[in-house]
Amino acid sequence: MRPIVSLILILSLAGCAGGYHRAKREMAAPTARVVTPAGTTTALAGAVVIAPAAAPVAKPFATGPIQRACLASDRKARSRELCGCIQAVADKTLSGSDQRLAVSFYSDPHRAQDIRQSDRDSHRRFWTTYREYTDRAERTCR
């Protein structure tokens, strides 16, 4: 009777598509985490995740005064996608009047230096907001 029970146990483990050894491998496999564009994570235990080195992420896009000034500029790196992304970040960060002031920097870069060095409180507030905007645009659009 004992040999029959042993045989049934062996066959049942063999029928588990790998039995003990497969279960051991799956438990030892690291858990992969997949981050969705919305920022949520999903755990994939025992799964092999093959992803490109840098999965493309859709960049924001908008049209407006900064986008038009960017496209009209003579900068080599300008493109419709980059300028639209910069505008989308500006829409989230800068007020309308701040955007109009920032547009003037495209045609007169020295004006940005004048604003940055100005002693006026309004210029200081603008420059603080503008630096946050440029930092955010660089992180988002590159």
Phi and psi in degrees as a GROMACS rama.xvg file:
@    title "Ramachandran Plot"
@    xaxis  label "Phi"
@    yaxis  label "Psi"
@TYPE xy
-62.456  -41.5117  ARG-2
-62.8249  -33.4157  PRO-3
-69.1711  -42.9516  ILE-4
-63.3777  -41.7614  VAL-5
-63.054  -41.3803  SER-6
-64.1435  -42.3464  LEU-7
-64.4077  -41.4469  ILE-8
-64.091  -43.0119  LEU-9
-64.2776  -44.3975  ILE-10
-66.4086  -37.0582  LEU-11
-68.1869  -38.2771  SER-12
-67.5007  -38.1885  LEU-13
-67.3824  -30.6536  ALA-14
-76.9976  -4.81762  GLY-15
-87.2657  24.5995  CYS-16
54.0288  52.4725  ALA-17
122.921  -19.0666  GLY-18
55.276  -136.377  GLY-19
-57.8808  -44.5877  TYR-20
-66.7532  -37.6604  HIS-21
-67.2982  -43.6727  ARG-22
-60.9355  -39.5446  ALA-23
-64.9361  -41.7284  LYS-24
-64.2168  -42.7706  ARG-25
-66.0976  -35.5825  GLU-26
-71.4194  -31.3358  MET-27
-81.5429  -18.8129  ALA-28
-68.8785  137.857  ALA-29
-67.2501  152.141  PRO-30
-85.7518  123.158  THR-31
-83.8961  145.452  ALA-32
-118.481  130.277  ARG-33
-110.679  127.04  VAL-34
-101.424  122.96  VAL-35
-83.4164  162.666  THR-36
-57.0651  -26.2148  PRO-37
-77.1642  -7.03047  ALA-38
95.355  0.426247  GLY-39
-84.5193  155.691  THR-40
-115.894  148.661  THR-41
-128.576  131.531  THR-42
-89.5343  135.641  ALA-43
-121.878  93.129  LEU-44
-72.4711  130.217  ALA-45
70.873  7.87659  GLY-46
-95.0549  149.218  ALA-47
-99.472  118.646  VAL-48
-105.39  119.684  VAL-49
-110.08  114.752  ILE-50
-128.641  152.695  ALA-51
-63.4987  158.933  PRO-52
-54.7568  -43.3293  ALA-53
-134.773  96.2787  ALA-54
-63.5732  129.526  ALA-55
-65.9282  137.025  PRO-56
-116.924  132.483  VAL-57
-64.1419  125.962  ALA-58
-90.9022  149.495  LYS-59
-66.2528  158.945  PRO-60
-146.085  138.868  PHE-61
-153.923  161.249  ALA-62
-113.048  151.974  THR-63
168.267  -168.103  GLY-64
-65.1846  -38.8209  PRO-65
-70.0445  -39.9499  ILE-66
-60.5649  -44.3384  GLN-67
-65.7051  -42.2479  ARG-68
-65.1779  -38.9127  ALA-69
-62.1541  -47.1551  CYS-70
-65.5112  -32.4754  LEU-71
-80.3455  -11.9986  ALA-72
-71.9865  168.218  SER-73
-98.5319  15.4677  ASP-74
-68.9746  138.537  ARG-75
-67.8088  -35.1324  LYS-76
-81.1801  -0.0361563  ALA-77
-67.5063  144.625  ARG-78
-156.308  163.106  SER-79
-60.6675  -41.9887  ARG-80
-66.1604  -45.6471  GLU-81
-65.9382  -46.6217  LEU-82
-64.9861  -37.2461  CYS-83
-66.8647  -36.7062  GLY-84
-66.8365  -43.7959  CYS-85
-60.1822  -41.2573  ILE-86
-64.269  -40.9753  GLN-87
-61.5884  -40.6339  ALA-88
-68.119  -39.1233  VAL-89
-61.9192  -39.6852  ALA-90
-61.4746  -31.1009  ASP-91
-85.7264  -19.8952  LYS-92
-112.626  -41.4787  THR-93
-105.957  145.309  LEU-94
-74.3673  172.802  SER-95
-60.6035  -43.7149  GLY-96
-68.3774  -36.2283  SER-97
-64.5105  -37.8503  ASP-98
-65.4053  -41.0154  GLN-99
-62.7754  -40.6344  ARG-100
-65.7601  -41.4744  LEU-101
-64.4534  -34.3178  ALA-102
-61.0854  -35.855  VAL-103
-63.8456  -22.2755  SER-104
-68.6581  -25.7247  PHE-105
-67.2426  -39.1356  TYR-106
-90.4375  -22.5885  SER-107
-138.076  81.2502  ASP-108
-58.9347  -27.995  PRO-109
-65.8375  -26.7846  HIS-110
-61.1163  -35.9225  ARG-111
-60.8831  -41.2542  ALA-112
-64.8787  -41.31  GLN-113
-62.0442  -43.231  ASP-114
-65.4431  -43.0538  ILE-115
-61.8596  -36.6457  ARG-116
-92.3532  -1.55526  GLN-117
-67.4201  150.503  SER-118
-92.3123  -4.66735  ASP-119
-69.7369  138.316  ARG-120
-61.9742  -39.2937  ASP-121
-63.5729  -36.5608  SER-122
-70.2345  -37.1083  HIS-123
-63.6137  -45.299  ARG-124
-61.8416  -43.9945  ARG-125
-60.3143  -45.5999  PHE-126
-64.3806  -37.2212  TRP-127
-62.4626  -46.8697  THR-128
-65.2421  -40.2734  THR-129
-64.3091  -40.773  TYR-130
-64.0925  -40.8842  ARG-131
-60.989  -41.6107  GLU-132
-61.9302  -48.2958  TYR-133
-65.8499  -38.2097  THR-134
-64.1474  -44.2249  ASP-135
-66.4517  -40.8961  ARG-136
-63.3315  -39.7692  ALA-137
-64.8829  -43.0104  GLU-138
-66.4978  -38.8075  ARG-139
-80.2643  -39.3369  THR-140
-97.8555  -6.73068  CYS-141
